[in-house]
Amino acid sequence: MPNHFHISIQTRKDPISKIMSSLTTSFSMYYNRTYLHFGPVFQNRYKSILIENDSYFLKLSQYIYLNPVKAKLVSDPLLYKFSGLKEALGLEPRLTLDEDIIRLIGETKGSLNEYKKFILAGVKDDFTEIEQLFEKEEAVLGTSLFSTRAQKKYLRRQQKKSS
């Protein structure tokens, strides 16, 4: 996207803050060196969304891949050159996708075709619920039970930090 990017990351050992700091610092150094730019490249802190399970991840991937279409940058998500959709669909070498994602969407022609249909079917969908998550400091995409548990865990961590 011209003024932001979306990335889906599953954290394991390293916290998301450490991963994003490394990513944005590395890119800023590259950008500043390549384009003889000085100063910050990114305007705001990243936004993160905690996702409950695979079905919510699939919906988020649909949102991410269709973001350039919704922004009217392209008419077809496969035409957006900064998207990983071609990689996800096996149309380009898989250089950045994690094995868990490949496991989830499948590797057969049939499963990749179904995933493509799923992505394209979202063109008509309303993504207001997901868009509103980016406005929150701590966002959760999942059931209300999962959201409540995640918020309680977050509050416990905040209390430990302040004490």
N, C-alpha and C positions, 0 to 999 in steps of 0.2 A: 504494500500500500504506500502511497506517496508520503504519508506523514506518520505511519506507525507500522508495526508488524505483529503478526500472530504466530505463536509457536506453542506446540503442545509438548510438554515434557513430563515424563513420569520420574519423580525423584525416588531415589533409593537411599543412599547414604548421605549425600550432600544436600543441605537445605536449598530451597529454591533461590533464596537471596544470594547465596554464594555462586550458584550456577549463573544467574542473571547478571551479577556483577562481573564475572569473568567474561561472559558473552558480550555485554555492552562495552566493556573496557577494550576488549580485543577488536571489536568492530570499529569503535571510535578511533583507535590508533590507526587501523587500516584506512579508514575514511579520511582522516586528517592528513595522513602521509600521501595517499593517492591523489587527493583533490586539493592539496595545499591549503587545507582549512585549519583554522585555529579555534579552540574553544570546544564547548560541549556539542555533541551531536544529538543527543536525546534530551528532550525538554522535560519530561516527567518521569517519575518512578514507574516501574512496570506494574501491571495489574495481574493478579493471579486468581485463578478459580480452582477450588478443590472439587474434584469430580468423584462421584460415588462409585461408578462401575462402568463396564464396557458400553452399555447402551447409552449412557450419558456422554461417554467419550465419542461415540459415533455421531451423536447429535452435534457435539462441539466441532468435530472434524467437518461436518457438513457446513456449519456456520463459517468456519475458517476458509474452506475452499470456495464458498460462494460469496465471500466478502467483496472481492473485486467485481463480481457481477452486480451485487446489490448497490455498490458504489458507482455503477455505470462506467467502469473502466474497460470492461470487456463484455461481450454478450455470452461468451462460453467460458467457464472456469478453466478449461484446458488451454485457452489462449493466453492466460496470464503467465508471463515468463518467470515471475518470482514465486510461483506456487509449487508445492511438492506433490500436487495431484497426479501428474504424469508418472512420477516415481511410485506413488502409492498404487497406481493402476498397472504398473509393470511396463509402461510405455517408454520409460527411461531407466537407466541403471539405478539400482537402489543404493544410494550412497549415504543417506541420512536417516532413513527409517529404521526404527528399532524392530527387532524380531517379534516383540509382543504385538506390534501393530500389524505386521504381516500375518501373524497367527490369527489375529482378530478378523481381518478382512479377507484372508485366504490368498492362495496363490494360483488356484485353477482359473482357467478362462471364465468359467461360469461364475465363480465367486467374485472375481474382479469385475465382471459385467454387472452383477447384482449391486456391488458397491458403487459403481459408476451411476447406475440407475437411481440408487438411493441419494447420491449427491445431487444429481440433476433434478430429482423430484423436489428438492428443497427450494428450488427457485421460487416456487409459489408460496412457501412457508413464511410465517411471521416469526422473526427472531427477536422480538421485543424483550422476551424474558431473558435471553442470553445477553443481549445488549445492555440491559439494566444491571447485570452482574458486574460489568466493567466499570460501573459508577460507584461500586461499593469498595470499601477498603479490604474487607475480608469476604469473599464471595464463595458460595457453595452451590454446585449443580447436582441435585439429587433429591431424594425423598425428604419430607419434612423431618422424619426421625433422624436420618443421616445428618441433616443440616443442624438440628438441635444438638446432637452429640458432638459434632465438629466445633460448634460455637462454644459449648461448655469446655471442651479441651483447650480451645484457644484462650478463653478467659482464665483458665487455671494457669496456663503458661504466662500470661500477662501478669497475674497476681504474683507468681514466683519471681518474675523479673523485677517487680517493683518492691518486693520485700527483702 
